[in-house]
Amino acid sequence: MLDDVHKELQSAIAKAHDVLKRDLAKLRAGRANANLLDGIRVDYYGTMTPLAQMANIAVPEPRLITVKPWDKSVIKQVEKALRENDMGLNPMTDGDLIRLPMPPLTEERRKEFQKIARKYGEECKVTIRKARHEALDMFKEIDDGGDASTDDVDRAKRKAEEIVAEGGKTVDGIIAQKEKDIMEV
Protein backbone atom coordinates (compact mmCIF):
# COMPACT_ATOMS: atom_id res chain seq x y z
CA MET A 1 0.00 0.00 0.00
CA LEU A 2 2.84 2.37 0.84
CA ASP A 3 4.55 1.47 -2.44
CA ASP A 4 1.37 2.41 -4.33
CA VAL A 5 1.54 5.90 -2.83
CA HIS A 6 5.19 6.19 -3.89
CA LYS A 7 4.34 5.08 -7.43
CA GLU A 8 1.51 7.62 -7.58
CA LEU A 9 3.88 10.36 -6.36
CA GLN A 10 6.51 9.44 -8.96
CA SER A 11 3.84 9.42 -11.67
CA ALA A 12 2.62 12.89 -10.64
CA ILE A 13 6.20 14.22 -10.68
CA ALA A 14 6.85 12.70 -14.13
CA LYS A 15 3.67 14.34 -15.45
CA ALA A 16 4.77 17.69 -14.01
CA HIS A 17 8.15 17.31 -15.76
CA ASP A 18 6.40 16.52 -19.06
CA VAL A 19 4.23 19.63 -18.78
CA LEU A 20 7.33 21.73 -17.99
CA LYS A 21 9.18 20.38 -21.03
CA ARG A 22 6.17 21.05 -23.26
CA ASP A 23 5.87 24.62 -21.95
CA LEU A 24 9.60 25.26 -22.40
CA ALA A 25 9.49 23.94 -25.98
CA LYS A 26 7.18 26.86 -26.81
CA LEU A 27 9.80 29.37 -25.61
CA ARG A 28 11.97 30.74 -28.37
CA ALA A 29 15.69 30.13 -27.99
CA GLY A 30 17.14 31.82 -31.06
CA ARG A 31 16.70 28.99 -33.55
CA ALA A 32 13.54 27.91 -35.32
CA ASN A 33 11.52 25.10 -33.80
CA ALA A 34 8.11 23.86 -34.96
CA ASN A 35 7.02 23.51 -31.31
CA LEU A 36 6.99 27.30 -31.05
CA LEU A 37 3.66 27.30 -32.88
CA ASP A 38 1.99 24.65 -30.64
CA GLY A 39 -0.14 27.12 -28.72
CA ILE A 40 -1.47 28.97 -31.76
CA ARG A 41 -5.13 28.49 -32.60
CA VAL A 42 -6.81 29.69 -35.78
CA ASP A 43 -10.47 30.54 -36.36
CA TYR A 44 -11.36 27.76 -38.80
CA TYR A 45 -14.99 28.08 -39.87
CA GLY A 46 -16.02 29.34 -36.43
CA THR A 47 -13.96 26.82 -34.42
CA MET A 48 -10.66 27.66 -32.75
CA THR A 49 -8.40 24.95 -34.18
CA PRO A 50 -4.73 24.25 -33.33
CA LEU A 51 -2.49 25.30 -36.21
CA ALA A 52 -0.80 21.88 -36.35
CA GLN A 53 -4.18 20.26 -37.14
CA MET A 54 -4.80 22.39 -40.20
CA ALA A 55 -1.38 23.04 -41.73
CA ASN A 56 1.98 21.49 -42.46
CA ILE A 57 4.66 23.14 -40.30
CA ALA A 58 8.29 22.75 -41.38
CA VAL A 59 11.70 24.14 -40.42
CA PRO A 60 13.71 24.23 -43.68
CA GLU A 61 16.44 26.50 -42.24
CA PRO A 62 17.67 27.25 -38.72
CA ARG A 63 16.05 30.70 -38.76
CA LEU A 64 12.87 29.99 -40.76
CA ILE A 65 9.57 28.23 -40.13
CA THR A 66 7.17 27.58 -42.99
CA VAL A 67 3.44 27.01 -42.59
CA LYS A 68 1.41 25.57 -45.46
CA PRO A 69 -2.34 25.33 -44.68
CA TRP A 70 -4.07 22.35 -46.25
CA ASP A 71 -7.11 24.51 -47.01
CA LYS A 72 -5.87 27.47 -49.07
CA SER A 73 -8.96 29.52 -48.19
CA VAL A 74 -7.78 30.01 -44.58
CA ILE A 75 -4.38 31.54 -45.35
CA LYS A 76 -5.55 34.99 -44.22
CA GLN A 77 -6.84 33.61 -40.88
CA VAL A 78 -3.60 31.68 -40.29
CA GLU A 79 -1.53 34.77 -41.10
CA LYS A 80 -3.68 36.86 -38.73
CA ALA A 81 -3.29 34.32 -35.89
CA LEU A 82 0.49 34.25 -36.39
CA ARG A 83 0.70 38.05 -36.47
CA GLU A 84 -1.40 38.46 -33.30
CA ASN A 85 0.75 35.99 -31.40
CA ASP A 86 3.04 37.54 -28.75
CA MET A 87 6.23 35.95 -30.11
CA GLY A 88 7.07 38.92 -32.31
CA LEU A 89 6.99 36.97 -35.57
CA ASN A 90 6.24 38.72 -38.85
CA PRO A 91 4.59 36.24 -41.27
CA MET A 92 5.16 36.72 -45.01
CA THR A 93 2.72 35.05 -47.40
CA ASP A 94 4.11 33.64 -50.61
CA GLY A 95 1.22 32.13 -52.57
CA ASP A 96 -0.05 29.24 -50.46
CA LEU A 97 3.00 29.20 -48.14
CA ILE A 98 3.56 31.39 -45.09
CA ARG A 99 7.17 32.07 -44.12
CA LEU A 100 8.10 33.01 -40.56
CA PRO A 101 11.66 34.36 -40.42
CA MET A 102 13.05 34.19 -36.89
CA PRO A 103 14.70 37.51 -36.04
CA PRO A 104 17.69 37.27 -33.72
CA LEU A 105 16.76 37.77 -30.07
CA THR A 106 17.84 40.95 -28.33
CA GLU A 107 19.53 40.74 -24.94
CA GLU A 108 16.44 42.23 -23.32
CA ARG A 109 14.14 39.66 -24.96
CA ARG A 110 16.49 36.82 -23.91
CA LYS A 111 16.30 37.93 -20.28
CA GLU A 112 12.52 38.13 -20.56
CA PHE A 113 12.43 34.53 -21.84
CA GLN A 114 14.71 33.48 -18.96
CA LYS A 115 12.22 34.91 -16.47
CA ILE A 116 9.38 33.07 -18.19
CA ALA A 117 11.38 29.81 -18.06
CA ARG A 118 11.99 30.30 -14.32
CA LYS A 119 8.27 30.97 -13.83
CA TYR A 120 7.45 27.69 -15.58
CA GLY A 121 9.99 25.93 -13.35
CA GLU A 122 8.43 27.39 -10.21
CA GLU A 123 4.96 26.32 -11.36
CA CYS A 124 6.30 22.80 -11.86
CA LYS A 125 7.81 22.79 -8.36
CA VAL A 126 4.47 23.93 -6.91
CA THR A 127 2.77 21.01 -8.66
CA ILE A 128 5.38 18.63 -7.22
CA ARG A 129 4.84 20.05 -3.72
CA LYS A 130 1.09 19.53 -4.09
CA ALA A 131 1.72 15.90 -5.04
CA ARG A 132 3.98 15.53 -1.97
CA HIS A 133 1.26 16.99 0.25
CA GLU A 134 -1.30 14.52 -1.14
CA ALA A 135 1.13 11.62 -0.59
CA LEU A 136 1.76 12.70 3.02
CA ASP A 137 -1.99 12.90 3.59
CA MET A 138 -2.37 9.34 2.29
CA PHE A 139 0.43 8.18 4.61
CA LYS A 140 -1.37 9.82 7.54
CA GLU A 141 -4.60 8.01 6.61
CA ILE A 142 -2.72 4.70 6.41
CA ASP A 143 -1.11 5.39 9.80
CA ASP A 144 -4.41 6.41 11.41
CA GLY A 145 -6.20 3.41 9.92
CA GLY A 146 -3.62 1.03 11.37
CA ASP A 147 -2.87 -0.48 7.95
CA ALA A 148 0.89 -0.14 8.54
CA SER A 149 3.18 0.36 11.52
CA THR A 150 4.27 3.87 12.46
CA ASP A 151 7.90 3.01 11.65
CA ASP A 152 6.95 1.85 8.15
CA VAL A 153 4.95 5.03 7.57
CA ASP A 154 7.87 7.18 8.79
CA ARG A 155 10.26 5.37 6.41
CA ALA A 156 7.76 5.84 3.58
CA LYS A 157 7.52 9.56 4.36
CA ARG A 158 11.32 9.91 4.23
CA LYS A 159 11.40 8.06 0.91
CA ALA A 160 8.66 10.39 -0.42
CA GLU A 161 10.73 13.43 0.61
CA GLU A 162 13.73 11.97 -1.25
CA ILE A 163 11.58 11.43 -4.36
CA VAL A 164 10.34 15.03 -4.18
CA ALA A 165 13.87 16.39 -3.67
CA GLU A 166 15.06 14.44 -6.72
CA GLY A 167 12.12 15.79 -8.73
CA GLY A 168 13.06 19.35 -7.72
CA LYS A 169 16.67 18.80 -8.79
CA THR A 170 15.45 17.54 -12.16
CA VAL A 171 13.36 20.70 -12.60
CA ASP A 172 16.41 22.85 -11.79
CA GLY A 173 18.45 20.94 -14.37
CA ILE A 174 15.79 21.32 -17.07
CA ILE A 175 15.50 25.07 -16.38
CA ALA A 176 19.28 25.56 -16.34
CA GLN A 177 19.58 23.84 -19.73
CA LYS A 178 16.79 25.99 -21.22
CA GLU A 179 18.34 29.19 -19.83
CA LYS A 180 21.66 28.19 -21.39
CA ASP A 181 19.90 27.64 -24.74
CA ILE A 182 18.14 31.00 -24.48
CA MET A 183 21.30 32.95 -23.69
CA GLU A 184 23.32 31.21 -26.42
CA VAL A 185 23.86 33.61 -29.30
GISUL-V8184 format. One line per field, one symbol per residue. phi: phi as a letter, one per 30 degrees, with the letter a starting at -180 (. if undefined). psi: psi as a letter, one per 40 degrees, with the letter a starting at -180 (. if undefined). Layout:
phi=???
psi=???
This chain:
phi=.dddddddddddddddddddddddddddbjcdaddeceddbcdchicdceeddbaccbbdbdcbccbbddcddceddddddddddddiccdbdbicbccbdcddddeddddddddddddddddddddddddddddddddddddddidaddddddddddddddddddddddeeddddddddddddc
psi=dddddddddddddddddddddddddehhfdiihdededehiihgfehhhhddeeihhigdidfhhihgidheeedddddddddeieefigihhgbehhhghhiihiddddddddddddddddddddddddddddddddddddddeeeiidddddddddddddddddddddddddddddddddeh.
